[in-house]
Amino acid sequence: MTNITSSTDLEQLTTAVQMQVQGFNKLKQEIHKKIIGQESFIERLLLGIIASGHILIEGVPGLAKTETVKALAKCIGLNFQRIQFTPDLLPADLIGTQIYKPNTSEFETKKGPLFSNLILADEINRAPAKVQSALLEAMAEKHITIGETTYNLEEPFIVLATQNPLEQEGTYALPEAQMDRFLMKLKIDYPNRQEEKQIMNLMSIKQEIKLSQIIGKDELFKARELVDKIYLDEKVQDYIIDIVFATRGKESKNANKKIKELENLIEYGASPRASIALALAAKTHAFLQGRAYVTPQDVKNIGFDVLRQRIVLSFEAEAEDKTTDDIIAVIFDSIEVP
Protein backbone atom coordinates (compact mmCIF):
# COMPACT_ATOMS: atom_id res chain seq x y z
CA MET A 1 0.00 0.00 0.00
CA THR A 2 2.99 2.34 0.17
CA ASN A 3 6.35 3.09 -1.43
CA ILE A 4 7.72 4.78 1.71
CA THR A 5 10.74 3.00 3.18
CA SER A 6 12.22 5.65 5.49
CA SER A 7 11.48 8.86 7.37
CA THR A 8 13.35 10.75 4.63
CA ASP A 9 10.94 9.40 2.01
CA LEU A 10 8.02 10.49 4.19
CA GLU A 11 9.46 14.00 4.58
CA GLN A 12 10.01 14.33 0.83
CA LEU A 13 6.49 13.11 0.08
CA THR A 14 5.06 15.49 2.70
CA THR A 15 6.83 18.42 1.02
CA ALA A 16 5.50 17.37 -2.40
CA VAL A 17 1.96 16.97 -1.02
CA GLN A 18 1.98 20.36 0.72
CA MET A 19 3.21 22.10 -2.44
CA GLN A 20 0.61 20.37 -4.63
CA VAL A 21 -2.32 20.95 -2.26
CA GLN A 22 -1.76 24.73 -2.35
CA GLY A 23 -3.35 24.84 -5.79
CA PHE A 24 -6.45 23.02 -4.52
CA ASN A 25 -6.75 25.41 -1.57
CA LYS A 26 -6.65 28.37 -4.01
CA LEU A 27 -9.25 26.56 -6.11
CA LYS A 28 -11.62 26.37 -3.12
CA GLN A 29 -11.14 30.09 -2.48
CA GLU A 30 -12.00 30.85 -6.10
CA ILE A 31 -15.20 28.76 -5.95
CA HIS A 32 -16.24 30.61 -2.78
CA LYS A 33 -16.40 33.82 -4.81
CA LYS A 34 -19.63 32.44 -6.19
CA ILE A 35 -20.68 29.75 -3.71
CA ILE A 36 -21.36 30.76 -0.09
CA GLY A 37 -20.74 28.05 2.51
CA GLN A 38 -20.96 24.41 1.39
CA GLU A 39 -17.35 23.90 2.56
CA SER A 40 -17.77 20.17 3.13
CA PHE A 41 -19.59 19.69 -0.19
CA ILE A 42 -16.84 21.44 -2.17
CA GLU A 43 -14.12 19.46 -0.40
CA ARG A 44 -15.91 16.17 -1.09
CA LEU A 45 -16.28 17.09 -4.77
CA LEU A 46 -12.54 17.75 -4.91
CA LEU A 47 -11.89 14.46 -3.13
CA GLY A 48 -14.02 12.61 -5.67
CA ILE A 49 -12.31 14.19 -8.68
CA ILE A 50 -8.82 13.50 -7.34
CA ALA A 51 -9.77 9.92 -6.41
CA SER A 52 -11.52 9.46 -9.80
CA GLY A 53 -14.71 8.42 -8.01
CA HIS A 54 -18.34 9.08 -8.92
CA ILE A 55 -20.52 10.85 -6.35
CA LEU A 56 -24.21 10.56 -5.52
CA ILE A 57 -25.64 13.81 -4.12
CA GLU A 58 -28.87 13.97 -2.14
CA GLY A 59 -30.44 17.30 -1.31
CA VAL A 60 -33.55 19.39 -1.85
CA PRO A 61 -33.71 21.80 -4.83
CA GLY A 62 -32.17 25.24 -4.46
CA LEU A 63 -28.97 24.36 -2.58
CA ALA A 64 -26.66 25.42 -5.47
CA LYS A 65 -25.62 21.87 -6.36
CA THR A 66 -25.51 22.61 -10.08
CA GLU A 67 -23.78 25.97 -9.64
CA THR A 68 -21.13 24.42 -7.40
CA VAL A 69 -20.32 21.69 -9.93
CA LYS A 70 -20.21 24.23 -12.79
CA ALA A 71 -17.88 26.45 -10.76
CA LEU A 72 -15.62 23.49 -10.02
CA ALA A 73 -15.43 22.54 -13.71
CA LYS A 74 -14.60 26.15 -14.63
CA CYS A 75 -11.81 26.40 -12.05
CA ILE A 76 -10.13 23.19 -13.27
CA GLY A 77 -10.74 23.74 -16.97
CA LEU A 78 -12.89 20.64 -17.44
CA ASN A 79 -15.65 20.07 -19.98
CA PHE A 80 -19.01 20.07 -18.20
CA GLN A 81 -22.37 18.60 -19.21
CA ARG A 82 -25.63 18.70 -17.29
CA ILE A 83 -28.17 16.00 -18.20
CA GLN A 84 -31.74 16.25 -16.89
CA PHE A 85 -32.95 12.68 -16.31
CA THR A 86 -36.61 12.09 -17.18
CA PRO A 87 -38.81 8.98 -17.59
CA ASP A 88 -38.79 9.31 -21.39
CA LEU A 89 -34.99 9.49 -21.67
CA LEU A 90 -33.37 6.94 -24.00
CA PRO A 91 -29.84 5.44 -23.83
CA ALA A 92 -29.02 7.19 -27.13
CA ASP A 93 -29.75 10.53 -25.45
CA LEU A 94 -26.75 9.83 -23.20
CA ILE A 95 -24.23 7.89 -25.25
CA GLY A 96 -25.10 9.03 -28.79
CA THR A 97 -26.18 7.14 -31.88
CA GLN A 98 -25.36 6.30 -35.49
CA ILE A 99 -27.01 8.46 -38.16
CA TYR A 100 -27.43 7.24 -41.73
CA LYS A 101 -26.16 9.65 -44.40
CA PRO A 102 -28.02 9.01 -47.70
CA ASN A 103 -25.52 10.99 -49.79
CA THR A 104 -22.62 8.73 -48.74
CA SER A 105 -24.64 5.58 -47.88
CA GLU A 106 -22.67 5.39 -44.62
CA PHE A 107 -23.43 5.70 -40.93
CA GLU A 108 -21.96 8.62 -39.00
CA THR A 109 -21.48 8.44 -35.23
CA LYS A 110 -22.92 11.30 -33.24
CA LYS A 111 -21.51 11.24 -29.71
CA GLY A 112 -23.77 12.04 -26.77
CA PRO A 113 -23.26 14.30 -23.74
CA LEU A 114 -21.50 11.55 -21.74
CA PHE A 115 -18.39 12.32 -23.81
CA SER A 116 -17.27 14.98 -21.36
CA ASN A 117 -15.16 15.28 -18.19
CA LEU A 118 -17.70 16.25 -15.56
CA ILE A 119 -21.26 14.96 -15.88
CA LEU A 120 -24.06 16.27 -13.68
CA ALA A 121 -26.83 13.65 -13.87
CA ASP A 122 -29.74 15.62 -12.44
CA GLU A 123 -32.44 13.55 -10.71
CA ILE A 124 -30.82 10.32 -11.81
CA ASN A 125 -33.56 8.16 -10.28
CA ARG A 126 -36.15 9.47 -12.77
CA ALA A 127 -34.70 7.52 -15.70
CA PRO A 128 -35.71 3.91 -16.57
CA ALA A 129 -33.52 0.80 -16.29
CA LYS A 130 -32.13 0.90 -19.87
CA VAL A 131 -30.77 4.40 -19.33
CA GLN A 132 -29.29 3.40 -15.96
CA SER A 133 -27.60 0.45 -17.65
CA ALA A 134 -26.00 2.68 -20.30
CA LEU A 135 -24.77 5.07 -17.62
CA LEU A 136 -23.42 2.17 -15.54
CA GLU A 137 -21.19 0.98 -18.40
CA ALA A 138 -19.67 4.44 -18.67
CA MET A 139 -19.21 4.71 -14.89
CA ALA A 140 -17.73 1.25 -14.42
CA GLU A 141 -15.71 0.72 -17.58
CA LYS A 142 -14.87 4.32 -18.59
CA HIS A 143 -15.91 3.51 -22.14
CA ILE A 144 -19.05 3.69 -24.29
CA THR A 145 -20.25 1.33 -27.02
CA ILE A 146 -22.16 2.77 -29.99
CA GLY A 147 -23.12 0.17 -32.55
CA GLU A 148 -20.12 -2.14 -32.88
CA THR A 149 -17.53 0.45 -31.86
CA THR A 150 -16.25 1.06 -28.33
CA TYR A 151 -14.96 4.53 -27.45
CA ASN A 152 -12.74 5.21 -24.43
CA LEU A 153 -13.79 8.19 -22.34
CA GLU A 154 -11.27 10.96 -21.77
CA GLU A 155 -9.86 11.26 -18.25
CA PRO A 156 -10.94 12.66 -15.94
CA PHE A 157 -14.46 11.25 -16.26
CA ILE A 158 -16.63 11.80 -13.20
CA VAL A 159 -20.40 11.39 -12.80
CA LEU A 160 -22.03 13.56 -10.15
CA ALA A 161 -25.61 12.38 -9.78
CA THR A 162 -28.33 14.16 -7.80
CA GLN A 163 -31.43 12.81 -6.09
CA ASN A 164 -34.32 14.74 -4.56
CA PRO A 165 -35.11 13.15 -1.15
CA LEU A 166 -38.60 14.67 -1.00
CA GLU A 167 -40.39 13.85 -4.25
CA GLN A 168 -40.40 10.11 -4.92
CA GLU A 169 -43.39 9.83 -7.28
CA GLY A 170 -42.32 8.69 -10.74
CA THR A 171 -38.85 7.61 -9.67
CA TYR A 172 -36.95 4.37 -10.20
CA ALA A 173 -34.84 2.85 -7.43
CA LEU A 174 -31.18 2.70 -8.43
CA PRO A 175 -29.91 -0.89 -8.63
CA GLU A 176 -27.47 -1.97 -5.89
CA ALA A 177 -24.76 -2.61 -8.51
CA GLN A 178 -24.94 1.01 -9.61
CA MET A 179 -25.09 2.37 -6.04
CA ASP A 180 -21.89 0.47 -5.31
CA ARG A 181 -20.16 2.21 -8.22
CA PHE A 182 -20.40 5.57 -6.47
CA LEU A 183 -17.39 6.39 -4.33
CA MET A 184 -19.55 8.44 -1.96
CA LYS A 185 -23.11 9.51 -1.25
CA LEU A 186 -23.32 13.06 0.07
CA LYS A 187 -26.21 14.63 1.95
CA ILE A 188 -26.44 18.38 1.35
CA ASP A 189 -28.27 20.42 3.98
CA TYR A 190 -29.61 23.97 4.15
CA PRO A 191 -27.16 26.83 4.80
CA ASN A 192 -27.08 28.41 8.25
CA ARG A 193 -28.68 31.80 8.93
CA GLN A 194 -25.54 33.87 8.29
CA GLU A 195 -24.72 32.00 5.06
CA GLU A 196 -28.28 32.41 3.76
CA LYS A 197 -28.13 36.15 4.38
CA GLN A 198 -24.87 36.33 2.40
CA ILE A 199 -26.45 34.28 -0.41
CA MET A 200 -29.48 36.59 -0.47
CA ASN A 201 -27.33 39.72 -0.69
CA LEU A 202 -25.02 38.23 -3.32
CA MET A 203 -27.69 36.85 -5.64
CA SER A 204 -30.39 39.54 -5.28
CA ILE A 205 -28.44 41.98 -7.45
CA LYS A 206 -27.66 41.52 -11.14
CA GLN A 207 -23.96 40.93 -11.46
CA GLU A 208 -21.76 38.52 -13.35
CA ILE A 209 -19.29 36.71 -11.11
CA LYS A 210 -16.40 35.57 -13.28
CA LEU A 211 -14.28 32.65 -12.09
CA SER A 212 -10.73 31.94 -13.24
CA GLN A 213 -9.10 28.61 -13.98
CA ILE A 214 -6.79 27.87 -11.05
CA ILE A 215 -5.40 24.45 -11.91
CA GLY A 216 -5.49 22.20 -14.97
CA LYS A 217 -5.66 18.51 -15.77
CA ASP A 218 -1.89 18.12 -15.33
CA GLU A 219 -2.10 19.26 -11.69
CA LEU A 220 -5.05 16.92 -11.17
CA PHE A 221 -3.13 13.92 -12.53
CA LYS A 222 -0.08 14.89 -10.44
CA ALA A 223 -2.31 14.90 -7.33
CA ARG A 224 -3.52 11.40 -8.22
CA GLU A 225 0.09 10.19 -8.45
CA LEU A 226 0.83 11.61 -5.00
CA VAL A 227 -2.31 10.05 -3.49
CA ASP A 228 -1.11 6.65 -4.70
CA LYS A 229 2.03 7.16 -2.59
CA ILE A 230 0.26 8.27 0.61
CA TYR A 231 1.28 6.00 3.50
CA LEU A 232 -1.43 3.69 4.85
CA ASP A 233 -0.23 1.84 7.95
CA GLU A 234 -1.23 -1.80 8.38
CA LYS A 235 -3.09 -0.96 11.62
CA VAL A 236 -5.24 1.54 9.70
CA GLN A 237 -5.77 -1.08 6.97
CA ASP A 238 -7.06 -3.50 9.64
CA TYR A 239 -9.28 -0.72 11.03
CA ILE A 240 -10.86 -0.28 7.58
CA ILE A 241 -11.42 -4.04 7.23
CA ASP A 242 -12.99 -4.17 10.71
CA ILE A 243 -15.43 -1.41 9.74
CA VAL A 244 -16.46 -3.08 6.47
CA PHE A 245 -16.85 -6.49 8.10
CA ALA A 246 -19.03 -4.90 10.78
CA THR A 247 -21.49 -3.74 8.08
CA ARG A 248 -22.00 -7.42 7.29
CA GLY A 249 -22.95 -8.11 10.90
CA LYS A 250 -19.70 -9.98 11.46
CA GLU A 251 -17.79 -9.52 14.68
CA SER A 252 -14.24 -8.31 14.19
CA LYS A 253 -11.35 -8.59 16.60
CA ASN A 254 -11.66 -4.90 17.61
CA ALA A 255 -15.47 -4.78 17.94
CA ASN A 256 -17.72 -5.14 20.95
CA LYS A 257 -21.08 -6.89 21.31
CA LYS A 258 -23.00 -3.99 19.72
CA ILE A 259 -21.83 -5.18 16.29
CA LYS A 260 -23.55 -8.51 16.85
CA GLU A 261 -26.79 -6.66 17.59
CA LEU A 262 -26.71 -5.11 14.10
CA GLU A 263 -27.23 -8.48 12.36
CA ASN A 264 -31.02 -8.16 12.34
CA LEU A 265 -30.90 -4.57 11.10
CA ILE A 266 -28.70 -5.14 8.03
CA GLU A 267 -30.01 -7.07 5.03
CA TYR A 268 -26.80 -6.71 2.99
CA GLY A 269 -23.51 -5.21 4.08
CA ALA A 270 -20.81 -3.40 2.14
CA SER A 271 -18.92 -5.27 -0.59
CA PRO A 272 -15.11 -5.49 -0.90
CA ARG A 273 -15.40 -2.44 -3.14
CA ALA A 274 -16.18 -0.50 0.06
CA SER A 275 -12.78 -1.42 1.54
CA ILE A 276 -11.07 -0.12 -1.60
CA ALA A 277 -13.18 3.05 -1.55
CA LEU A 278 -12.52 3.70 2.15
CA ALA A 279 -8.77 3.32 1.68
CA LEU A 280 -8.66 5.52 -1.43
CA ALA A 281 -10.94 8.21 0.03
CA ALA A 282 -8.95 8.26 3.29
CA LYS A 283 -5.68 8.70 1.38
CA THR A 284 -7.18 11.49 -0.70
CA HIS A 285 -8.57 13.15 2.44
CA ALA A 286 -5.08 13.03 3.99
CA PHE A 287 -3.67 14.61 0.81
CA LEU A 288 -6.18 17.49 0.99
CA GLN A 289 -5.10 18.07 4.61
CA GLY A 290 -1.48 18.31 3.44
CA ARG A 291 -0.36 15.01 4.98
CA ALA A 292 1.55 12.11 3.45
CA TYR A 293 0.02 9.50 5.76
CA VAL A 294 -3.48 8.35 6.73
CA THR A 295 -4.81 8.57 10.29
CA PRO A 296 -7.88 6.77 11.71
CA GLN A 297 -9.54 10.20 11.84
CA ASP A 298 -9.31 10.40 8.03
CA VAL A 299 -11.25 7.13 7.86
CA LYS A 300 -13.85 8.46 10.31
CA ASN A 301 -14.22 11.76 8.47
CA ILE A 302 -15.12 10.13 5.15
CA GLY A 303 -16.62 6.89 6.52
CA PHE A 304 -20.27 7.98 6.50
CA ASP A 305 -20.09 9.31 2.93
CA VAL A 306 -18.38 6.18 1.60
CA LEU A 307 -20.58 3.60 3.37
CA ARG A 308 -23.97 5.34 3.28
CA GLN A 309 -25.19 3.91 -0.05
CA ARG A 310 -23.59 0.47 0.38
CA ILE A 311 -25.69 -0.82 3.29
CA VAL A 312 -29.16 -2.28 2.64
CA LEU A 313 -31.35 -2.15 5.75
CA SER A 314 -33.71 -4.94 6.80
CA PHE A 315 -37.48 -4.54 7.27
CA GLU A 316 -36.84 -4.60 11.02
CA ALA A 317 -34.54 -1.59 10.76
CA GLU A 318 -37.08 0.31 8.67
CA ALA A 319 -39.83 -0.56 11.17
CA GLU A 320 -37.65 0.94 13.91
CA ASP A 321 -36.99 4.06 11.78
CA LYS A 322 -33.28 3.30 11.67
CA THR A 323 -31.18 4.90 8.93
CA THR A 324 -27.89 3.76 7.43
CA ASP A 325 -26.23 6.69 9.21
CA ASP A 326 -27.52 5.30 12.53
CA ILE A 327 -25.94 1.93 11.72
CA ILE A 328 -22.63 3.48 10.66
CA ALA A 329 -22.54 5.58 13.85
CA VAL A 330 -22.91 2.42 15.98
CA ILE A 331 -20.10 0.75 14.01
CA PHE A 332 -17.67 3.62 14.47
CA ASP A 333 -18.55 3.90 18.17
CA SER A 334 -18.06 0.16 18.67
CA ILE A 335 -14.78 -0.52 16.91
CA GLU A 336 -11.57 0.20 18.75
CA VAL A 337 -9.46 2.89 17.09
CA PRO A 338 -5.82 1.85 16.52
LUMLOLO-546550 format. One line per 10 residues: number of its first residue (from 1); their letters; for each residue y, x, z of C-alpha. Coordinates in pm, whole numbers, m for minus. Layout:
% residues N
NUM> A> Y X Z  ... $
% end
This chain:
% residues 338
1> MTNITSSTDL> 0 0 0  234 299 17  309 635 m143  478 772 171  300 1074 318  565 1222 549  886 1148 737  1075 1335 463  940 1094 201  1049 802 419 $
11> EQLTTAVQMQ> 1400 946 458  1433 1001 83  1311 649 8  1549 506 270  1842 683 102  1737 550 m240  1697 196 m102  2036 198 72  2210 321 m244  2037 61 m463 $
21> VQGFNKLKQE> 2095 m232 m226  2473 m176 m235  2484 m335 m579  2302 m645 m452  2541 m675 m157  2837 m665 m401  2656 m925 m611  2637 m1162 m312  3009 m1114 m248  3085 m1200 m610 $
31> IHKKIIGQES> 2876 m1520 m595  3061 m1624 m278  3382 m1640 m481  3244 m1963 m619  2975 m2068 m371  3076 m2136 m9  2805 m2074 251  2441 m2096 139  2390 m1735 256  2017 m1777 313 $
41> FIERLLLGII> 1969 m1959 m19  2144 m1684 m217  1946 m1412 m40  1617 m1591 m109  1709 m1628 m477  1775 m1254 m491  1446 m1189 m313  1261 m1402 m567  1419 m1231 m868  1350 m882 m734 $
51> ASGHILIEGV> 992 m977 m641  946 m1152 m980  842 m1471 m801  908 m1834 m892  1085 m2052 m635  1056 m2421 m552  1381 m2564 m412  1397 m2887 m214  1730 m3044 m131  1939 m3355 m185 $
61> PGLAKTETVK> 2180 m3371 m483  2524 m3217 m446  2436 m2897 m258  2542 m2666 m547  2187 m2562 m636  2261 m2551 m1008  2597 m2378 m964  2442 m2113 m740  2169 m2032 m993  2423 m2021 m1279 $
71> ALAKCIGLNF> 2645 m1788 m1076  2349 m1562 m1002  2254 m1543 m1371  2615 m1460 m1463  2640 m1181 m1205  2319 m1013 m1327  2374 m1074 m1697  2064 m1289 m1744  2007 m1565 m1998  2007 m1901 m1820 $
81> QRIQFTPDLL> 1860 m2237 m1921  1870 m2563 m1729  1600 m2817 m1820  1625 m3174 m1689  1268 m3295 m1631  1209 m3661 m1718  898 m3881 m1759  931 m3879 m2139  949 m3499 m2167  694 m3337 m2400 $
91> PADLIGTQIY> 544 m2984 m2383  719 m2902 m2713  1053 m2975 m2545  983 m2675 m2320  789 m2423 m2525  903 m2510 m2879  714 m2618 m3188  630 m2536 m3549  846 m2701 m3816  724 m2743 m4173 $
101> KPNTSEFETK> 965 m2616 m4440  901 m2802 m4770  1099 m2552 m4979  873 m2262 m4874  558 m2464 m4788  539 m2267 m4462  570 m2343 m4093  862 m2196 m3900  844 m2148 m3523  1130 m2292 m3324 $
111> KGPLFSNLIL> 1124 m2151 m2971  1204 m2377 m2677  1430 m2326 m2374  1155 m2150 m2174  1232 m1839 m2381  1498 m1727 m2136  1528 m1516 m1819  1625 m1770 m1556  1496 m2126 m1588  1627 m2406 m1368 $
121> ADEINRAPAK> 1365 m2683 m1387  1562 m2974 m1244  1355 m3244 m1071  1032 m3082 m1181  816 m3356 m1028  947 m3615 m1277  752 m3470 m1570  391 m3571 m1657  80 m3352 m1629  90 m3213 m1987 $
131> VQSALLEAMA> 440 m3077 m1933  340 m2929 m1596  45 m2760 m1765  268 m2600 m2030  507 m2477 m1762  217 m2342 m1554  98 m2119 m1840  444 m1967 m1867  471 m1921 m1489  125 m1773 m1442 $
141> EKHITIGETT> 72 m1571 m1758  432 m1487 m1859  351 m1591 m2214  369 m1905 m2429  133 m2025 m2702  277 m2216 m2999  17 m2312 m3255  m214 m2012 m3288  45 m1753 m3186  106 m1625 m2833 $
151> YNLEEPFIVL> 453 m1496 m2745  521 m1274 m2443  819 m1379 m2234  1096 m1127 m2177  1126 m986 m1825  1266 m1094 m1594  1125 m1446 m1626  1180 m1663 m1320  1139 m2040 m1280  1356 m2203 m1015 $
161> ATQNPLEQEG> 1238 m2561 m978  1416 m2833 m780  1281 m3143 m609  1474 m3432 m456  1315 m3511 m115  1467 m3860 m100  1385 m4039 m425  1011 m4040 m492  983 m4339 m728  869 m4232 m1074 $
171> TYALPEAQMD> 761 m3885 m967  437 m3695 m1020  285 m3484 m743  270 m3118 m843  m89 m2991 m863  m197 m2747 m589  m261 m2476 m851  101 m2494 m961  237 m2509 m604  47 m2189 m531 $
181> RFLMKLKIDY> 221 m2016 m822  557 m2040 m647  639 m1739 m433  844 m1955 m196  951 m2311 m125  1306 m2332 7  1463 m2621 195  1838 m2644 135  2042 m2827 398  2397 m2961 415 $
191> PNRQEEKQIM> 2683 m2716 480  2841 m2708 825  3180 m2868 893  3387 m2554 829  3200 m2472 506  3241 m2828 376  3615 m2813 438  3633 m2487 240  3428 m2645 m41  3659 m2948 m47 $
201> NLMSIKQEIK> 3972 m2733 m69  3823 m2502 m332  3685 m2769 m564  3954 m3039 m528  4198 m2844 m745  4152 m2766 m1114  4093 m2396 m1146  3852 m2176 m1335  3671 m1929 m1111  3557 m1640 m1328 $
211> LSQIIGKDEL> 3265 m1428 m1209  3194 m1073 m1324  2861 m910 m1398  2787 m679 m1105  2445 m540 m1191  2220 m549 m1497  1851 m566 m1577  1812 m189 m1533  1926 m210 m1169  1692 m505 m1117 $
221> FKARELVDKI> 1392 m313 m1253  1489 m8 m1044  1490 m231 m733  1140 m352 m822  1019 9 m845  1161 83 m500  1005 m231 m349  665 m111 m470  716 203 m259  827 26 61 $
231> YLDEKVQDYI> 600 128 350  369 m143 485  184 m23 795  m180 m123 838  m96 m309 1162  154 m524 970  m108 m577 697  m350 m706 964  m72 m928 1103  m28 m1086 758 $
241> IDIVFATRGK> m404 m1142 723  m417 m1299 1071  m141 m1543 974  m308 m1646 647  m649 m1685 810  m490 m1903 1078  m374 m2149 808  m742 m2200 729  m811 m2295 1090  m998 m1970 1146 $
251> ESKNANKKIK> m952 m1779 1468  m831 m1424 1419  m859 m1135 1660  m490 m1166 1761  m478 m1547 1794  m514 m1772 2095  m689 m2108 2131  m399 m2300 1972  m518 m2183 1629  m851 m2355 1685 $
261> ELENLIEYGA> m666 m2679 1759  m511 m2671 1410  m848 m2723 1236  m816 m3102 1234  m457 m3090 1110  m514 m2870 803  m707 m3001 503  m671 m2680 299  m521 m2351 408  m340 m2081 214 $
271> SPRASIALAL> m527 m1892 m59  m549 m1511 m90  m244 m1540 m314  m50 m1618 6  m142 m1278 154  m12 m1107 m160  305 m1318 m155  370 m1252 215  332 m877 168  552 m866 m143 $
281> AAKTHAFLQG> 821 m1094 3  826 m895 329  870 m568 138  1149 m718 m70  1315 m857 244  1303 m508 399  1461 m367 81  1749 m618 99  1807 m510 461  1831 m148 344 $
291> RAYVTPQDVK> 1501 m36 498  1211 155 345  950 2 576  835 m348 673  857 m481 1029  677 m788 1171  1020 m954 1184  1040 m931 803  713 m1125 786  846 m1385 1031 $
301> NIGFDVLRQR> 1176 m1422 847  1013 m1512 515  689 m1662 652  798 m2027 650  931 m2009 293  618 m1838 160  360 m2058 337  534 m2397 328  391 m2519 m5  47 m2359 38 $
311> IVLSFEAEAE> m82 m2569 329  m228 m2916 264  m215 m3135 575  m494 m3371 680  m454 m3748 727  m460 m3684 1102  m159 m3454 1076  31 m3708 867  m56 m3983 1117  94 m3765 1391 $
321> DKTTDDIIAV> 406 m3699 1178  330 m3328 1167  490 m3118 893  376 m2789 743  669 m2623 921  530 m2752 1253  193 m2594 1172  348 m2263 1066  558 m2254 1385  242 m2291 1598 $
331> IFDSIEVP> 75 m2010 1401  362 m1767 1447  390 m1855 1817  16 m1806 1867  m52 m1478 1691  20 m1157 1875  289 m946 1709  185 m582 1652 $
% end
